[in-house]
Amino acid sequence: MDVALARDWMRAAADLIAADADRLTQLDSAIGDGDHGVNLNRGFTAVVAALEKSPPETVSEVLVKAGATLMSRVGGASGPLYGTALRSAGKALPATAEVAPADLGAALQAGLAAVRKLGGAAPGDKTLVDAFTPALEAFDKAVAQGGGLAEAAGAAARAAEAGAEATVPLQARKGRASYLGERSIGHQDPGATSTSLIFRALADVS
């Protein structure tokens, strides 16, 4: 991944989230505050603008700037969680204009670890972790088997989408949805859904 591809990833994520903002909001209306799509759309629009205004010179800077923008521009839980994920991933990367798939995978693992530390969520809690975790498992497996970024990103996107769908029968144990108890069962988690869109964006541009 080079700087241009990293910027393309953030732009593609912004486009997918904008296109799916209404569905994300509907999902969040069922078990949350009903603002997930609106908030993320605003945040990623700001990310694209920030990257265009002051173009980063390394992949690390792209992700750090994207994360910092989300943290400052998105309300609710989404800003801190997604911002922490991208910022932590960026800080874990070498300060180079291009990074290998294995380095990106390790950096994204650092991002997931930071999210889990911040939110206290584990797989099965019906959160974005349920899409993020299998995505990285698939990414790392593809890289270990000799796959390039395109293969790894494609595998990650498919695993994230399956992980998001698998949240439907779960009872939420973290976040606003956990207040609903058994009433959270039967709804797809909005955070896992938007996470799958971000990995789909990576696959689309890789």
N, CA and C of each residue as an Amber inpcrd file, in Angstrom:
protein
   618
   0.8410000  -1.1930000   0.0000000   0.0000000   0.0000000   0.0000000
   0.8800000   1.2480000   0.0000000   0.6150000   2.1310000  -0.9700000
   1.3200000   3.4090000  -0.9710000   0.3770000   4.5210000  -0.5190000
   0.8780000   5.7350000  -0.4940000   0.0890000   6.8560000   0.0210000
  -1.1730000   7.0800000  -0.8110000  -1.0320000   6.9920000  -2.1220000
  -2.1870000   7.2150000  -2.9980000  -3.2760000   6.1850000  -2.7340000
  -2.8760000   4.9460000  -2.5460000  -3.8510000   3.8900000  -2.2780000
  -4.5100000   4.0840000  -0.9150000  -3.7300000   4.5060000   0.0510000
  -4.2930000   4.7620000   1.3820000  -5.3400000   5.8740000   1.3160000
  -5.0390000   6.9220000   0.5470000  -6.0130000   8.0130000   0.3880000
  -7.2430000   7.5220000  -0.3740000  -7.0090000   6.6920000  -1.3980000
  -8.1290000   6.1250000  -2.1560000  -9.0240000   5.2840000  -1.2490000
  -8.4140000   4.5760000  -0.3040000  -9.1730000   3.7590000   0.6430000
 -10.1110000   4.6260000   1.4760000  -9.5950000   5.7100000   1.9940000
 -10.4290000   6.5910000   2.8100000 -11.5390000   7.2310000   1.9650000
 -11.2250000   7.5780000   0.7230000 -12.2320000   8.1680000  -0.1660000
 -13.3130000   7.1440000  -0.5040000 -12.8880000   5.9060000  -0.7770000
 -13.8550000   4.8500000  -1.0920000 -14.7290000   4.5310000   0.1190000
 -14.1350000   4.5450000   1.3100000 -14.9170000   4.3170000   2.5280000
 -15.9560000   5.4110000   2.7020000 -15.5460000   6.6440000   2.4380000
 -16.4850000   7.7700000   2.5390000 -17.6400000   7.5990000   1.5660000
 -17.3280000   7.1480000   0.3450000 -18.3730000   6.9640000  -0.6710000
 -19.3490000   5.8630000  -0.2780000 -18.8240000   4.7290000   0.2180000
 -19.7000000   3.6190000   0.6000000 -20.5700000   3.9890000   1.7970000
 -19.9910000   4.6870000   2.7570000 -20.7570000   5.0980000   3.9370000
 -21.8330000   6.1110000   3.5570000 -21.4940000   7.0250000   2.6540000
 -22.4900000   8.0020000   2.1970000 -23.6470000   7.2990000   1.4970000
 -23.3170000   6.3140000   0.6690000 -24.3500000   5.6020000  -0.0730000
 -25.2330000   4.7610000   0.8360000 -24.6680000   4.3130000   1.9530000
 -25.3900000   3.4150000   2.8620000 -25.7940000   4.1000000   4.1670000
 -25.6830000   5.4180000   4.2160000 -25.9370000   6.1520000   5.4650000
 -27.3510000   5.9260000   5.9910000 -28.3200000   5.8880000   5.0950000
 -29.7000000   5.6970000   5.5400000 -29.8890000   4.3290000   6.1890000
 -29.2970000   3.2860000   5.5910000 -29.4270000   1.9460000   6.1790000
 -28.7270000   1.8770000   7.5280000 -27.5610000   2.4860000   7.6290000
 -26.8440000   2.4910000   8.9070000 -27.6780000   3.1820000   9.9840000
 -28.3190000   4.2690000   9.5990000 -29.1630000   4.9890000  10.5500000
 -30.3780000   4.1590000  10.9500000 -30.9610000   3.4490000   9.9930000
 -32.1060000   2.5810000  10.3180000 -31.7050000   1.4710000  11.2740000
 -30.5420000   0.8690000  11.0270000 -30.0520000  -0.1770000  11.9260000
 -29.8340000   0.3830000  13.3270000 -29.2710000   1.5850000  13.3770000
 -28.9850000   2.2060000  14.6730000 -30.2600000   2.6810000  15.3630000
 -31.2740000   3.0270000  14.5770000 -32.5500000   3.4520000  15.1730000
 -33.2120000   2.3110000  15.9240000 -32.9480000   1.0770000  15.4670000
 -33.5710000  -0.0900000  16.0910000 -32.9560000  -0.4080000  17.4500000
 -31.6410000  -0.1910000  17.5950000 -30.9830000  -0.6180000  18.8460000
 -30.0370000   0.4320000  19.4220000 -30.0450000   1.6330000  18.8520000
 -29.1140000   2.6580000  19.3450000 -29.7320000   4.0370000  19.3280000
 -28.8930000   5.0330000  19.0490000 -29.3440000   6.4260000  19.0630000
 -29.9180000   6.8910000  17.7250000 -29.7530000   6.0890000  16.6930000
 -30.2800000   6.4680000  15.3870000 -29.4500000   7.4940000  14.6430000
 -28.1760000   7.6620000  15.0290000 -27.3560000   8.6880000  14.3820000
 -26.0750000   8.1360000  13.7510000 -25.9610000   6.8170000  13.6780000
 -24.7000000   6.2130000  13.2250000 -24.3670000   6.6030000  11.7880000
 -25.3440000   6.4710000  10.8890000 -25.0800000   6.8000000   9.4980000
 -24.7510000   8.2600000   9.3010000 -25.5160000   9.1290000   9.9440000
 -25.2900000  10.5800000   9.8270000 -23.9200000  10.9530000  10.3690000
 -23.5870000  10.4290000  11.5270000 -22.3070000  10.7690000  12.1520000
 -21.1150000  10.2920000  11.3260000 -21.1530000   9.0340000  10.8900000
 -20.0200000   8.4990000  10.1290000 -19.9020000   9.1850000   8.7700000
 -21.0230000   9.4750000   8.1630000 -20.9870000  10.1670000   6.8730000
 -20.3180000  11.5300000   7.0260000 -20.7080000  12.2580000   8.0510000
 -20.0790000  13.5520000   8.3120000 -18.5900000  13.3920000   8.5880000
 -18.2500000  12.3940000   9.3810000 -16.8540000  12.1860000   9.7550000
 -15.9640000  11.8350000   8.5820000 -16.3970000  10.8980000   7.7410000
 -15.5570000  10.4910000   6.6090000 -15.5170000  11.5550000   5.5160000
 -16.5680000  12.3580000   5.4020000 -16.5190000  13.5010000   4.4940000
 -15.4360000  14.4710000   4.9610000 -15.3460000  14.6590000   6.2660000
 -14.3070000  15.5270000   6.8300000 -12.9170000  14.9240000   6.6470000
 -12.8210000  13.6020000   6.7200000 -11.5350000  12.9260000   6.5060000
 -11.0180000  13.2010000   5.0930000 -11.8950000  13.0240000   4.1070000
 -11.4940000  13.2610000   2.7170000 -11.0350000  14.7070000   2.5310000
 -11.7690000  15.6390000   3.1140000 -11.4040000  17.0510000   3.0030000
 -10.0560000  17.3300000   3.6620000  -9.8140000  16.7300000   4.8200000
  -8.5530000  16.9410000   5.5380000  -7.3650000  16.3930000   4.7550000
  -7.5500000  15.2450000   4.1150000  -6.4620000  14.6400000   3.3420000
  -6.1720000  15.4300000   2.0740000  -7.1950000  16.0670000   1.5220000
  -6.9930000  16.8920000   0.3290000  -6.3530000  18.2380000   0.6800000
  -6.7190000  18.7630000   1.8160000  -6.2030000  20.0800000   2.2260000
  -4.7110000  20.0230000   2.5320000  -4.2940000  18.9440000   3.1850000
  -2.8830000  18.8100000   3.5620000  -2.4490000  17.3680000   3.3030000
  -2.0680000  17.0530000   2.0600000  -1.7660000  15.6720000   1.6730000
  -0.6080000  15.0720000   2.4750000  -0.8470000  13.9310000   3.1210000
   0.2130000  13.2650000   3.8750000   1.2780000  12.6780000   2.9520000
   2.4430000  12.4270000   3.5140000   3.5520000  11.8910000   2.7280000
   3.8240000  10.4270000   3.0340000   3.1770000   9.8820000   4.0570000
   3.3450000   8.4620000   4.3800000   1.9780000   7.8340000   4.6220000
   1.9320000   6.5150000   4.4870000   0.6910000   5.7870000   4.7740000
   0.2980000   5.9870000   6.2310000   1.3060000   5.9840000   7.0910000
   1.0650000   6.2060000   8.5160000   0.3390000   7.5230000   8.7570000
   0.7990000   8.5890000   8.0870000   0.1860000   9.9010000   8.2590000
  -1.2550000   9.9220000   7.7570000  -1.5350000   9.1830000   6.6830000
  -2.9060000   9.1210000   6.1680000  -3.8490000   8.5870000   7.2410000
  -3.4650000   7.4710000   7.8510000  -4.3400000   6.8420000   8.8340000
  -4.4120000   7.6460000  10.1290000  -3.2950000   8.2130000  10.5530000
  -3.3000000   9.0320000  11.7720000  -4.1840000  10.2630000  11.5770000
  -4.0450000  10.9160000  10.4160000  -4.8580000  12.1060000  10.1560000
  -6.3280000  11.7410000  10.0450000  -6.6310000  10.6230000   9.3870000
  -8.0180000  10.1730000   9.2810000  -8.6030000   9.9010000  10.6550000
  -7.8330000   9.2070000  11.4870000  -8.3190000   8.8900000  12.8290000
  -8.5260000  10.1280000  13.6790000  -7.5770000  11.0480000  13.6230000
  -7.6880000  12.2810000  14.4120000  -8.8920000  13.1060000  13.9620000
  -9.1620000  13.1120000  12.6580000 -10.3110000  13.8590000  12.1350000
 -11.6170000  13.2560000  12.6340000 -11.7100000  11.9290000  12.5950000
 -12.9250000  11.2760000  13.0880000 -13.1380000  11.5600000  14.5680000
 -12.0650000  11.5330000  15.3370000 -12.1780000  11.7710000  16.7770000
 -12.6610000  13.1830000  17.0770000 -12.2970000  14.1280000  16.2270000
 -12.6680000  15.5250000  16.4830000 -14.0080000  15.9160000  15.8690000
 -14.4690000  15.1510000  14.8640000 -15.6480000  15.5680000  14.1260000
 -16.8880000  14.6990000  14.3210000 -16.7220000  13.5230000  14.9110000
 -17.8560000  12.5990000  15.0350000 -18.2710000  12.4540000  16.4920000
 -19.5610000  12.6340000  16.7340000 -20.0760000  12.5030000  18.0900000
 -20.3940000  11.0670000  18.4460000 -20.8800000  10.8680000  19.6400000
 -21.2550000   9.5380000  20.0990000 -20.0540000   8.6360000  20.2700000
 -20.3000000   7.3380000  20.1720000 -19.2200000   6.3630000  20.3380000
 -18.4090000   6.1980000  19.0600000 -19.0000000   6.5080000  17.9270000
 -18.3550000   6.2220000  16.6400000 -17.0280000   6.9520000  16.4700000
 -16.9960000   8.2290000  16.7990000 -15.7820000   9.0000000  16.6170000
 -14.6020000   8.4420000  17.3910000 -14.7410000   8.2710000  18.7070000
 -13.6390000   7.7140000  19.4730000 -13.2250000   6.3130000  19.0190000
 -14.1850000   5.4560000  18.6880000 -13.8550000   4.0760000  18.3320000
 -13.1670000   3.9890000  16.9730000 -13.7810000   4.5580000  15.9470000
 -13.1710000   4.4940000  14.6190000 -11.9180000   5.3480000  14.5550000
 -11.9470000   6.4970000  15.2250000 -10.7710000   7.3430000  15.2590000
  -9.5950000   6.6510000  15.9330000  -9.8630000   5.9930000  17.0490000
  -8.8190000   5.2520000  17.7560000  -8.2720000   4.1270000  16.8950000
  -9.1580000   3.4280000  16.1840000  -8.7210000   2.3180000  15.3360000
  -7.7430000   2.7900000  14.2690000  -8.1090000   3.8430000  13.5450000
  -7.2590000   4.3080000  12.4580000  -5.9940000   4.9920000  12.9780000
  -6.1360000   5.7720000  14.0140000  -4.9720000   6.4780000  14.5660000
  -3.9490000   5.4890000  15.1320000  -4.4340000   4.4810000  15.8560000
  -3.5370000   3.4800000  16.4190000  -2.8750000   2.6590000  15.3200000
  -3.6460000   2.3290000  14.2750000  -3.0690000   1.5930000  13.1470000
  -1.9790000   2.4240000  12.4750000  -2.2710000   3.7000000  12.2720000
  -1.2820000   4.5690000  11.6410000  -0.0030000   4.6870000  12.4500000
  -0.1420000   4.8020000  13.7470000   1.0370000   4.9320000  14.6120000
   1.8640000   3.6520000  14.6480000   1.2360000   2.5180000  14.3300000
   1.9460000   1.2410000  14.3460000   2.6980000   0.9720000  13.0480000
   2.4800000   1.8110000  12.0400000   3.1350000   1.6250000  10.7470000
   4.4880000   2.3200000  10.6990000   5.4020000   1.7990000   9.8800000
   6.6530000   2.5270000   9.6590000   6.3760000   3.8220000   8.9080000
   7.1900000   4.8270000   9.1170000   6.9880000   6.1360000   8.4910000
   7.5660000   6.1370000   7.0820000   6.9180000   5.3710000   6.2090000
   7.3820000   5.2250000   4.8360000   6.2390000   5.5200000   3.8720000
   6.6140000   5.7610000   2.6050000   5.6090000   6.0780000   1.5940000
   4.8690000   4.8350000   1.1180000   5.3780000   3.6620000   1.4650000
   4.7410000   2.4140000   1.0600000   4.9290000   1.3830000   2.1670000
   3.9080000   0.5660000   2.4090000   4.0020000  -0.4680000   3.4370000
   3.5580000  -1.8050000   2.8560000   4.1400000  -2.8770000   3.3730000
   3.8110000  -4.2170000   2.9090000   2.4900000  -4.6760000   3.5250000
   1.8150000  -5.6330000   2.8720000   0.5580000  -6.1440000   3.4270000
   0.6990000  -6.6510000   4.8600000   1.8240000  -7.3220000   5.1590000
   2.0200000  -7.8330000   6.5180000   2.0970000  -6.6970000   7.5310000
   2.7370000  -5.5970000   7.1420000   2.8200000  -4.4350000   8.0370000
   1.4440000  -3.8200000   8.2550000   0.6530000  -3.7520000   7.1810000
  -0.6940000  -3.1990000   7.3120000  -1.5440000  -4.0880000   8.2010000
  -1.4170000  -5.3970000   8.0350000  -2.1720000  -6.3150000   8.8830000
  -1.8210000  -6.1590000  10.3560000  -0.5250000  -6.0380000  10.6410000
  -0.0860000  -5.8570000  12.0280000  -0.5910000  -4.5320000  12.5870000
  -0.5820000  -3.5010000  11.7440000  -1.0540000  -2.1930000  12.1910000
  -2.5510000  -2.2220000  12.4910000  -3.3150000  -2.8940000  11.6360000
  -4.7500000  -2.9980000  11.8730000  -5.0470000  -3.8150000  13.1270000
  -4.2020000  -4.7970000  13.4170000  -4.3510000  -5.5370000  14.6730000
  -4.1350000  -4.6080000  15.8670000  -3.1860000  -3.6900000  15.7320000
  -2.9650000  -2.7050000  16.8000000  -4.1910000  -1.8110000  16.9450000
  -4.8160000  -1.4730000  15.8190000  -6.0370000  -0.6700000  15.8580000
  -7.1720000  -1.3970000  16.5490000  -7.3240000  -2.6840000  16.2370000
  -8.3660000  -3.4840000  16.8870000  -8.1100000  -3.6000000  18.3850000
  -6.8520000  -3.8220000  18.7620000  -6.5180000  -3.9270000  20.1870000
  -6.8640000  -2.6360000  20.9280000  -6.6090000  -1.5090000  20.2870000
  -6.9100000  -0.2160000  20.9060000  -8.4170000  -0.0280000  21.0690000
  -9.1840000  -0.4550000  20.0700000 -10.6430000  -0.3650000  20.1360000
 -11.1800000  -1.2370000  21.2600000 -10.6570000  -2.4440000  21.3540000
 -11.1260000  -3.3570000  22.3990000 -10.7800000  -2.8260000  23.7870000
  -9.6260000  -2.1940000  23.9000000  -9.2420000  -1.6070000  25.1870000
 -10.1450000  -0.4320000  25.5400000 -10.4640000   0.3800000  24.5410000
 -11.2960000   1.5630000  24.7680000 -12.7250000   1.1920000  25.1260000
 -13.3040000   0.2670000  24.3550000 -14.7160000  -0.0650000  24.5380000
 -14.9760000  -1.2810000  25.4070000 -13.9490000  -2.0660000  25.6560000
 -14.1110000  -3.2510000  26.4890000 -14.8820000  -4.3760000  25.8360000
 -15.0360000  -4.3240000  24.5020000 -15.8420000  -5.3230000  23.8050000
 -14.9900000  -6.4960000  23.3470000 -15.6280000  -7.6470000  23.3080000
 -15.0120000  -8.8730000  22.8230000 -15.8880000  -9.4460000  21.7140000
 -15.3670000 -10.3590000  20.9140000 -16.2130000 -11.0090000  19.9180000
 -17.4380000 -11.6410000  20.5770000 -18.5900000 -11.4710000  19.9580000
 -19.8280000 -11.9980000  20.5140000 -20.6280000 -10.9860000  21.2960000
 -20.0670000  -9.7840000  21.5070000 -20.7740000  -8.7440000  22.2630000
 -21.6960000  -7.9000000  21.3930000 -21.7560000  -8.1920000  20.0930000
 -22.6030000  -7.4580000  19.1400000 -22.1240000  -6.0180000  18.9870000
 -20.8730000  -5.8840000  18.5450000 -20.2670000  -4.5790000  18.2900000
 -19.4540000  -4.6560000  17.0050000 -18.7880000  -3.5760000  16.6700000
 -17.9340000  -3.5710000  15.4780000 -16.8180000  -4.6130000  15.5740000
 -16.4770000  -5.0300000  16.7900000 -15.4420000  -6.0560000  16.9780000
 -15.8330000  -7.3570000  16.2830000 -17.1250000  -7.6230000  16.1560000
 -17.5840000  -8.8580000  15.5240000 -17.3420000  -8.8750000  14.0220000
 -17.1090000  -7.7350000  13.4150000 -16.7090000  -7.6840000  12.0130000
 -15.1980000  -7.4810000  11.8770000 -14.6390000  -6.6740000  12.7610000
 -13.2170000  -6.3300000  12.7170000 -12.3450000  -7.5680000  12.9580000
 -12.7060000  -8.3800000  13.9260000 -11.8830000  -9.5340000  14.2970000
 -11.7710000 -10.5660000  13.1730000 -12.8880000 -11.0620000  12.6240000
 -12.7570000 -12.0280000  11.5320000 -12.1220000 -11.4320000  10.2810000
 -12.3180000 -10.1380000  10.0660000 -11.6850000  -9.4870000   8.9160000
 -10.1650000  -9.5910000   9.0050000  -9.6260000  -9.3080000  10.1690000
  -8.1760000  -9.3560000  10.3220000  -7.6540000 -10.7860000  10.3330000
  -8.4300000 -11.7120000  10.8620000  -8.0240000 -13.1190000  10.8050000
  -7.9010000 -13.5640000   9.3540000  -8.8770000 -13.1750000   8.5290000
  -8.8540000 -13.5380000   7.1150000  -7.7170000 -12.8210000   6.3810000
  -7.4970000 -11.5620000   6.7130000  -6.4200000 -10.7790000   6.1010000
  -5.0730000 -11.4340000   6.3820000  -4.8280000 -11.7190000   7.6570000
  -3.5390000 -12.3020000   8.0480000  -3.3390000 -13.6880000   7.4380000
  -4.3990000 -14.4680000   7.3520000  -4.3000000 -15.8140000   6.7690000
  -3.9400000 -15.7190000   5.2950000  -4.5590000 -14.7980000   4.5810000
  -4.2630000 -14.6320000   3.1580000  -2.8130000 -14.2140000   2.9440000
  -2.3330000 -13.2870000   3.7890000  -0.9430000 -12.8320000   3.6690000
   0.0220000 -13.9790000   3.9830000  -0.3010000 -14.7560000   5.0110000
   0.5580000 -15.8800000   5.3970000   0.6440000 -16.9250000   4.2970000
  -0.4020000 -17.0080000   3.5010000  -0.4240000 -17.9690000   2.3910000
   0.1630000 -17.4010000   1.1100000   0.7460000 -16.1990000   1.2060000
   1.4240000 -15.6100000   0.0640000   0.5930000 -14.6580000  -0.7580000
  -0.5940000 -14.3390000  -0.2980000  -1.4520000 -13.4240000  -1.0350000
  -0.9900000 -11.9870000  -0.9260000  -1.2870000 -11.2120000  -1.9530000
  -0.9810000  -9.7910000  -1.9370000  -2.0920000  -9.0060000  -1.2720000
  -2.0000000  -7.6920000  -1.3920000  -2.9880000  -6.8450000  -0.7230000
  -4.3920000  -7.0880000  -1.2710000  -4.5180000  -7.2520000  -2.5720000
  -5.8430000  -7.4490000  -3.1670000  -6.5140000  -8.7090000  -2.6220000
  -5.7490000  -9.8050000  -2.5560000  -6.3080000 -11.0600000  -2.0360000
  -6.6560000 -10.9270000  -0.5600000  -5.7520000 -10.3250000   0.2080000
  -5.9730000 -10.1850000   1.6500000  -7.1550000  -9.2760000   1.9440000
  -7.2410000  -8.1790000   1.2160000  -8.3400000  -7.2390000   1.4380000
  -9.6790000  -7.8460000   1.0340000  -9.6880000  -8.6020000  -0.0500000
 -10.9180000  -9.2650000  -0.4680000 -11.3980000 -10.2670000   0.5590000
 -10.4530000 -11.0460000   1.0890000 -10.8040000 -12.0180000   2.1280000
 -11.3120000 -11.3170000   3.3810000 -10.6760000 -10.2170000   3.7270000
 -11.0920000  -9.4570000   4.9070000 -12.4920000  -8.8960000   4.7340000
 -12.7780000  -8.3690000   3.5520000 -14.0980000  -7.7910000   3.2990000
 -15.1920000  -8.8510000   3.4150000 -14.9460000 -10.0060000   2.8360000
 -15.9500000 -11.0830000   2.9130000 -16.1630000 -11.5310000   4.3500000
 -15.0750000 -11.6410000   5.1030000 -15.1850000 -12.0740000   6.4990000
 -15.8820000 -11.0200000   7.3580000 -15.6180000  -9.7460000   7.0690000
 -16.2690000  -8.6690000   7.8220000 -17.7660000  -8.6590000   7.5510000
 -18.1480000  -8.8570000   6.3030000 -19.5690000  -8.8780000   5.9490000
 -20.2790000 -10.0490000   6.6260000 -19.6220000 -11.2080000   6.6360000
 -20.2000000 -12.3670000   7.3170000 -20.2910000 -12.1250000   8.8170000
 -19.2640000 -11.4660000   9.3720000 -19.2770000 -11.1520000  10.7940000
 -20.3970000 -10.2000000  11.1670000 -20.6370000  -9.2160000  10.3030000
 -21.7270000  -8.2710000  10.5590000 -23.0760000  -8.9830000  10.5320000
 -23.2660000  -9.8450000   9.5470000 -24.5290000 -10.5800000   9.4430000
 -24.7270000 -11.5050000  10.6440000 -23.6290000 -12.0110000  11.1740000
 -23.7030000 -12.9350000  12.3090000 -24.0830000 -12.2450000  13.6140000
 -24.1350000 -10.9110000  13.6140000 -24.5530000 -10.2090000  14.8460000
 -26.0680000 -10.2180000  15.0270000 -26.8110000 -10.5620000  13.9820000
 -28.2790000 -10.5020000  14.0550000 -28.8410000 -11.2990000  15.2330000
 -28.4480000 -12.5840000  15.4190000 -29.0390000 -13.3520000  16.5150000
 -28.4240000 -13.0850000  17.8890000 -27.4110000 -12.2290000  17.9540000
 -26.7250000 -11.9890000  19.2210000 -27.4910000 -11.0010000  20.0940000
 -27.3050000 -11.1380000  21.4120000 -27.7920000 -10.1360000  22.3520000
 -26.6510000  -9.1990000  22.6810000 -26.8960000  -7.9080000  22.5630000
 -25.8440000  -6.9210000  22.7880000 -25.4000000  -6.9110000  24.2530000
 -24.0810000  -6.8750000  24.4410000 -23.5300000  -6.8280000  25.8040000
 -22.6910000  -5.5830000  26.0520000 -22.5640000  -4.7460000  25.0320000
 -21.8160000  -3.4960000  25.1780000 -22.5520000  -2.3860000  24.4440000
 -22.3060000  -1.1600000  24.8510000 -22.8680000  -0.0170000  24.1590000
 -24.3340000   0.2210000  24.4690000 -24.8920000   1.1760000  23.7500000
 -26.2860000   1.5710000  23.9610000 -27.2460000   0.3940000  23.7640000
 -26.9370000  -0.4580000  22.7870000 -27.8270000  -1.5820000  22.4890000
 -27.9550000  -2.5510000  23.6510000 -26.9470000  -2.5960000  24.5230000
 -26.9890000  -3.5430000  25.6480000 -28.1160000  -3.2110000  26.6200000
 -28.5530000  -1.9280000  26.6190000 -29.6460000  -1.5330000  27.5110000
 -30.9610000  -2.2190000  27.1390000 -31.0630000  -2.6780000  25.8980000
 -32.2950000  -3.2980000  25.4280000 -32.4230000  -4.7660000  25.8280000
 -31.3150000  -5.3530000  26.2860000 -31.3600000  -6.7570000  26.6830000
 -31.7540000  -7.6520000  25.5130000 -32.7320000  -8.5320000  25.7350000
 -33.1360000  -9.4770000  24.6990000 -33.7670000  -8.7910000  23.4870000
 -34.2280000  -7.5750000  23.6500000 -34.8320000  -6.8670000  22.5160000
 -33.7980000  -6.4890000  21.4570000 -32.5100000  -6.5790000  21.7980000
 -31.4760000  -6.3030000  20.7990000 -31.2920000  -7.4780000  19.8400000
 -31.8130000  -8.6400000  20.1960000 -31.7170000  -9.8270000  19.3400000
 -32.5800000  -9.6280000  18.0890000 -32.0430000 -10.0520000  16.9490000
 -32.7960000  -9.9470000  15.7090000 -32.4520000  -8.7290000  14.8680000
 -31.5120000  -7.9230000  15.3410000 -31.1030000  -6.7170000  14.6110000
 -29.6140000  -6.7880000  14.3070000 -29.2320000  -6.4010000  13.1050000
 -27.8160000  -6.3710000  12.7440000 -27.1540000  -5.1590000  13.3790000
 -25.9670000  -5.3700000  13.9320000 -25.2790000  -4.2750000  14.6150000
 -24.8010000  -3.2210000  13.6140000 -25.1170000  -1.9590000  13.8280000
 -24.7050000  -0.9150000  12.8830000 -23.1910000  -0.7210000  12.8220000
 -22.5100000  -0.8440000  13.9570000 -21.0650000  -0.6790000  13.9590000
 -20.3610000  -1.7760000  13.1840000 -20.8150000  -3.0060000  13.3440000
 -20.2410000  -4.1090000  12.5750000 -20.5180000  -3.9120000  11.0920000
 -21.6790000  -3.3620000  10.7880000 -22.0500000  -3.1280000   9.3920000
 -21.1590000  -2.0680000   8.7580000 -20.9510000  -0.9590000   9.4500000
 -20.0890000   0.0870000   8.8910000 -18.6330000  -0.3710000   8.8200000
 -18.2170000  -1.2020000   9.7610000 -16.8670000  -1.7630000   9.6970000
 -16.7020000  -2.6070000   8.4400000 -17.7370000  -3.3740000   8.1020000
 -17.6640000  -4.1850000   6.8880000 -17.5690000  -3.2970000   5.6480000
 -18.1970000  -2.1300000   5.6810000 -18.0970000  -1.2010000   4.5500000
 -16.6700000  -0.6710000   4.4010000 -16.0100000  -0.4240000   5.5120000
 -14.6350000   0.0850000   5.4610000 -13.6870000  -0.9630000   4.8780000
 -13.8970000  -2.2230000   5.2420000 -13.0690000  -3.2800000   4.6520000
 -13.4460000  -3.5280000   3.1960000 -14.7170000  -3.3860000   2.8630000
 -15.1240000  -3.5030000   1.4580000 -14.4580000  -2.4050000   0.6310000
 -14.3560000  -1.2110000   1.1900000 -13.6950000  -0.1080000   0.4840000
 -12.2340000  -0.4390000   0.2140000 -11.5550000  -1.0420000   1.1870000
 -10.1540000  -1.4370000   0.9940000 -10.0450000  -2.4540000  -0.1270000
 -10.9620000  -3.4150000  -0.1480000 -10.9380000  -4.4230000  -1.2060000
 -11.1950000  -3.8000000  -2.5740000 -12.0960000  -2.8280000  -2.6260000
 -12.4550000  -2.2060000  -3.9010000 -11.2880000  -1.4480000  -4.5400000
 -10.4270000  -0.8770000  -3.7270000  -9.3390000  -0.0620000  -4.2860000
  -8.0200000  -0.8160000  -4.4050000  -7.9540000  -1.9990000  -3.8090000
  -6.6760000  -2.7490000  -3.7830000  -6.4310000  -3.5020000  -5.1030000
